[in-house]
């Protein structure tokens, strides 16, 4: 039976649509989790070309040493169109997963890889339905920043290995897009070299060996086309120059000397995650959490079987195995702990490398098909070929079931952080997240316990000390809150928000002089912060210094006219000064910004009481 009869050409499109629909169904009612709040909810939308250009000229938010302007641009453009509603962001990631299926299939179907449709199609599905891929799709932000560059990387390699000037231009464009989407693409030129080497030998083998001198020009796929590498080098230089201008070249710190074995553990984590992923989500696990003797042994056994099967094949197949082995290693180098990074291990680090494992499995299965059937690209008279295909389809189904099982852990912050603490009880960030979720739900004592667990695990965790202080204030424990704010400032002396809240707490306790000193210290750190001026005005008002307080509130409004709290404070101060018109003007301005805000109703009652009181 001809191949086209059992795998029609439109089947890859159907597979891509199925993948997109699968992930759309899994995330339909999901909210934002973890970094989604910081990099989507707390970042401004893009409304103009100037806003878009600014993203390319500034460091990554949050003080992280990343430069991913293209990923940020897609998130902030989408925010301008759809707001902060989570569902459109999840749907975009699901559609992007479908596009990755097509890109992976197009790459695996290149003639040099010798994979028929019956092998390339389920391999592409296995790649995108694998639990590693699900961690790159379920979170809206960290999913996008991994999945988008992965798509461009696949497109770049596919175009690079094709013939023609337009294909080369497409490869260079995709490489640039991948590089500006995530730093991992910086190792892509090494894969370009490996791809050219593989095609060179494949072409030589097809022609019966190298051409003798004077036999004419070699086929274009047989040689390294060095002019293309000049363009790749130029793109890398531009990227590195921009990073240097933004970070001064000091944002990366070598970590290999501190733990020389760390890269080996990272590669072992990649193997274990690819061959034997756990059913339960273990987000950014430590070595003690992810290392499993039996899963490690199973992964190494699978690798040994693959190596044994492929090494017994002809030299052409062995070279393909070497190419995919290079792929697996190269794409893990940026996160293999040669340099210090935010998280030591994460499944999303392994996504692009996963394609190598899938391709090696598919190649090994294809080599078990009779050579005559491979050459004719048909099903053989026996039923051995469908049996080989079923192995890949079964692996894809198992991967999809595991990804389906993990989906509820990304439903919301509560499910995500609680699962994180279950699998890694010593992760301070996880306890911090649980505390935020509990505080948002009004469970103050539980939140206080979670924050205290976080600072116990990491005593210099400034954000956890700060959040502990805010929650203690809400619980009425003023002195404990002041101590927590001071601990936050000890850990991070430039923490402006801790200055603000500590100043407010001290003012509330009658220690206005200390509060005033903290406000002035905060202004030295961040002189254009409207929140600091609003807080400064509140302290001055408590001290009876009405005019300086008014000036501070007006300065806060000059810096950010969208703030409503300075309007309320000015309304009360103008009412106290007997300036009825100005008081009502600022009160109306606050109401227009937030008409349903309870603070507006409270301020209105205070202003009305002041204005009607006899003088």
Buried (B, 14 or more C-beta within 10 A) or exposed (E): EEBEEBBEEEEBBEBBEBBBEBBBEBBEEBBBBBBBBEBBEEBEBBEEEEBBEEBBEEBBEEEBBBBBBBBBBBBBBBBEEBEBEBBBBBBBBBBBBBBBBBBBBBBBBBEBBBBBBBBBBBBBBBBBBBBBBBBBBBBBBBBBBBBBBBBBBBBBBBBBBBEEEEBBEBBBBBBBBBBBBBBBBBBBBBBBBBBBBBBBBBBBEBEEEEBEEEEEEBBEBBEEEEEBBEBBEEBBEEBBEBBEEBBEEEBBEEBBEEEEEBBEBBBBBBBBBBBBBBEEBBBBBBEEBBBEEEBBEBBBEBBEEBBEBBEEBEEBBBBBBBBBBBBBBBBBBBBBBBBEBEBBBBBBBBBBBBBBBBBBBBBBBBBEBEEEBBEEEBBBEEEBBEEBBEBBBEBBBBBBEBBBBBBBBBBBBBBBBBBBBEBBEEBBBBBBBBBBBBBEEEBBEBBBBBBBBBBEBBEEBBBBBBBBBBBBBBBEBBEBBBBBBBBBBBBBEEBBBBBBBBBBBBBBBEBBEBBBBBBBBBBEEBEEBBBBBBBBBBBBBBBEBBEBBBBBBBBBBEBBEEBBBBBBBBBBBBBBBEBEEBBBBBBBBBBEBBEEBEEBEEBBEBBBEBBEEEE
